[in-house]
Every structure is written in C-alpha cells, then in structure tokens.
C-alpha cells in the first residue's frame, strides 16, 4: 500500500513530459498524499472578506480535508484558524457562515475563545491548577494558520511552514483577479449569495483540467449548446423580440470551431496557473449593459476602461483548485472529498456600484453552466464519470497530454501559446509534482 | 370549472412526466410560463437571488430536445422519473381574476443506470385558462434540501 509515501521518486515518475500515470486520478494513497502534502504546501482560496463584514462574522472552509474557520475580530482583523477545539477536537463552527458575537463557545464543554482564536475561558478552571496547563497547546486556544494573505478581499492561506511566498506563487496570474475587481466602478466585489453546489463522482483534477480544455466544448457540449442554437434558430420566427436571448448568447459560443479557440490563445504562468481566452473568448460578444461604459470611463478614463472591459479572459486556473471567470464574475472552487468525489462550489460576485444587470447575468450564467440542473454540467460530468471508470482499465496506464507539445518547452515560464494546446495541463502537473514532493522526506533504503 | 378539474390537471402533469411524453408535457405550459427551482428558503426573487432553474419555454424546449439527441451521452442510458404527489391543496380559486394556485407536497425519484436519487419538496402551480384549457403560468419547486450538493438532476420534478 505504501508505494508513494516518503517516496519522492515514485511520485515524480507519475508525471512525464507528455503524459501522466492514471494513479494521479484513481490511487487512494496519492489522494491521501495530496491532502498531506500538496494542499498544505500551496496557497488555497478559503473565502472572501465581504462574507465577514462585521466583527463576530465567520465562515467555515477547508484546505484539503482540514476544516478551517475564518473570523472577523473586534479590531476588524481577519483570523484564519484551524476549526477544532483544542480540548477534544470538536469543530467550533459547523455552519457555512454566521455571527458568533464576541466569542466562540465550544458546544461540548463550553471552552470559549475570542474571535482571534485565543483562549477566553475554561469552565472549572480549578481542575487544571497544578497540572501544567499553561505549557500545553490547548492553553493557546484555537491553532492559528500563520501564512495568510488577503489579496483584494480574496482570502488565501498556506498551512505548511515551508513553501512559496504568496507573491512568488501567484505572480502575474493575479491579473485576472485584478481585472474582475476593476470591473466594479467602485473597485470592490461582494458575495451576497450562497454558492451553487454540485457533487461530482470524479477526481478533482479532472475538473481543473477541463477548465482549459478547449477541444471538448464543440464535442461534449454539442448536446446542450448545439441543441440550444438549433432550437433558437427554429423558434426565433415566433419570438416577439428578434434579439438573441442572453441564454443563447451564453450557450452558442460553446459551439465555436477549433480555429476560434486556436486563435484566442492560452497564457501560462509559473506554478501551474494559466488561462484560456487571451485575445478574445466565448465571453466577448454579450450585449452591453446600459450606462456601464460611462461609469467605467468616469472612474478609469477612456483607455483603461476599454482595456478592462475588453480583457474577456475565459477561464483562469489558480492551481491547484479554483477557477476565476472575470467577465461573468464567477469563482469555482473544486473541493476534493475523496479520490473519486469532488464538491464544486460556484460563487457569483456582485460588482459593487455597477448596474444590477451584471449580477443578474452572473447568477444566470451560474445556473446555466454550473448547477446540478445545468445541461452543460450534465455533459461534462458524464465525461468525468466515464474517465473515472475507464482509467481502471489495465490496457493503458497513461493519460495522454501531448497536444502541441514541443520538446524545447520549459517549465515555470510565462508564455502565450496556441489556444488548443494541452500545455496548461502539463503546466498544472509540473506544479503538482513539484508541490507534492516539496516537503516530502525521502524513504530510507533500509526501510524498503 | 370545478376544483377537482384543477387537481386532476396536477396529476395529469405528473403522469405525462413519468411516461416521458415530453411534448405533451410542454403543451401544459402557457407561452410565457416559467419553471422555477429556488435555491434559498422562502426565496422571493428568481433572478436576483440564486436559483437552480428559472426557465422559459425556449429553455424548456431545449432541455426536452436535448434528452433525445443522438450525442446526448448523459442520456445513454436514459433517465426515468417517478412522482408521488400528496393531494394538491387549492390555495386560490378565482375565476374572475383567472388565477388558480395549488400547493402539492411530493416525493420525486430520478434514476439512471444503477443510480437512484430521491428528492422531497413542494410544487406550487400558478394556473390560468387559455381558450378554456388550463395552462401553467408558473411552476415552482421548493426542495426540502435546496442547498445540498446534488449530482445531476436531468428530468423535471
């Protein structure tokens, strides 16, 4: 069973230049190592500051499989805490969000904690006198996550002591978050709604890879987007308005030909980040919203306003497990549950100060594309489920990722490439291998 | 019109869904009708609060045609549905205003291949008369666990 634990070389051998071994998707030990190594070693998105506006507000989240608590303290500072009581391990908060008042109180034995995590009080204090309680981890309260970065209200954390700095890790990829924030005339985003939650019986990486897979939409979504185009073409003669409904504007571009995706490009960044839609994207032709351009010009000036609005990046993957879509203000969080189970939470952001039409569109896009009731979602999940099953086949243990591979291609670089390349997937797996093994100790020869 | 006629109409809708008579099912809806699945408790706004579905006849027609598409792989094999309805409660019966409202607790089962999923909730219908035929102007599905992470829901509740 311990084929990969403390065995850097075995893990690294799963990722080759042009292919990856199926164990990255179906091996339970690999999944366990992802939770112990990969997720703690890198910066994980855990929430947005607009979800915890006032002191006492909290949200619960996860890094890998570890429960996390994010709280707003009375001095307005944000604290990221391990969500477990230092006494018996009970989760301190179990709801997705709420307000705890001045302190958290464990429901089991009433240990209480300030909203910065420090211990406030323990009942029957006398019982701990003379026991050396002050020297224990328990006396420190809720364990704090030390490495926290709040970037333009996006809250990220890294659990491991040793790992890349936030700036080194994300680098220029933050430009997608910048663009989404800049789309608000007030320069602020807000979460005001629960995410759409969609359970997938597949490995989390299949979903992440699919975000920059531009060779599947016209094939896998022929059933949904293709039917939408066909039905609209037929029905529009009976329609009162001849304007293409926004629903069809959302669906139809999925059927764009290979040439469209080839020409709009992919940009890759170091550490596994990258995005589709560099010079244009499936989001480029939506009907304008009245009054918005004027607002943006007033705030940014003509040139910058146009630059922000015309930067219609398609999907930006922030490795390992989120995708940001600035043009429709959506963030998808691919939360690993087990080797073959992934919870997808898709959040919409409100552009503060912008016409409400944008939020309406964002919510609409979310239910059309990211919901368990979405016909586009049905197409994709079917493919992931079939892959999860198909990979059990011993006929071929390797997954091929060599589309537009160049033997001179380098890792951890910034480049713009042909939009049908599978290079972003190779980029992700290079980062995967690097951060899986970053803090892994080498197995001793004698132990083998 | 009799109240029983309304109740029979609600049962007829479930019958058409469970026997997969999709085009006849669509004909029960008014041309401006909406099919709404909220994602919040006591949700009041289908557009500015997150819904799972809020679809007009164009979108419902796309769904129905997709189900029989040659390249609709998520329907190979096909899904089937099963409705159990409690007797619909008539909330409004107003012939003068041409407005009839019902509320129907249900248990819904959807199956595909070896997977079987069960849902519970309440269906609310707003009905009206069009050329003397009852038509649905709004169907609203409130699930008891509207915020749970579901897997695919491909048919209609």
Contacts between the chains, C-beta under 8 A, distances in Angstrom:
chain1	res1	chain2	res2	distance
A	193	B	49	6.4
A	193	B	50	4.6
A	194	B	39	6.8
A	194	B	40	7.1
A	194	B	50	6.3
A	194	B	147	6.1
A	196	B	39	6.9
A	196	B	50	6.3
A	196	B	52	7.2
A	197	B	147	7.0
A	197	B	148	7.0
A	197	B	149	3.6
A	197	B	150	7.6
A	198	B	149	6.2
A	198	B	150	6.9
A	198	B	151	7.5
A	199	B	149	4.3
A	199	B	150	6.4
A	199	B	151	4.8
A	200	B	151	7.3
A	201	B	151	6.9
A	220	B	73	7.7
A	222	B	69	7.8
A	222	B	71	5.0
A	223	B	66	5.5
A	223	B	69	4.9
A	223	B	71	5.2
A	223	B	72	4.0
A	223	B	73	6.9
A	223	B	74	7.3
A	224	B	62	7.7
A	224	B	66	6.0
A	226	B	69	7.8
A	226	B	71	7.7
A	227	B	62	5.4
A	227	B	65	5.3
A	227	B	66	4.5
A	227	B	69	5.8
A	228	B	62	4.9
A	230	B	65	7.5
A	231	B	58	6.7
A	231	B	61	5.5
A	231	B	62	4.8
A	231	B	65	5.9
A	232	B	58	6.8
A	232	B	62	8.0
A	235	B	58	6.0
A	235	B	61	7.0
A	239	B	58	7.7
A	245	B	58	6.6
A	247	B	58	7.1
A	247	B	59	5.9
A	248	B	58	7.9
A	343	B	149	5.3
A	344	B	149	8.0
A	345	B	149	7.9
A	348	B	50	6.9
A	356	B	48	6.8
A	359	B	48	6.7
A	360	B	47	5.2
A	360	B	48	6.1
A	363	B	47	7.0
A	363	B	48	7.2
A	363	B	49	7.6
A	363	B	50	5.3
A	363	B	51	7.4
A	364	B	47	7.4
A	364	B	54	8.0
A	366	B	50	6.7
A	367	B	50	7.1
A	367	B	51	5.8
A	367	B	52	6.1
A	367	B	53	6.4
A	367	B	54	7.0
A	371	B	52	5.3
A	371	B	53	7.4
A	372	B	52	7.1
A	372	B	149	7.6
A	372	B	150	3.9
A	372	B	151	6.1
A	372	B	152	6.0
A	372	B	153	5.3
A	373	B	37	6.4
A	373	B	52	4.8
A	373	B	53	4.9
A	373	B	153	5.0
A	375	B	62	7.3
A	375	B	63	6.2
A	375	B	66	5.7
A	377	B	152	7.2
A	378	B	74	4.2
A	378	B	152	5.3
A	378	B	154	5.6
A	379	B	72	8.0
A	379	B	73	7.2
A	379	B	74	6.1
A	381	B	74	7.1
A	381	B	151	7.3
A	381	B	152	5.9
A	382	B	73	5.0
A	382	B	74	3.9
A	383	B	73	7.6
A	386	B	73	8.0
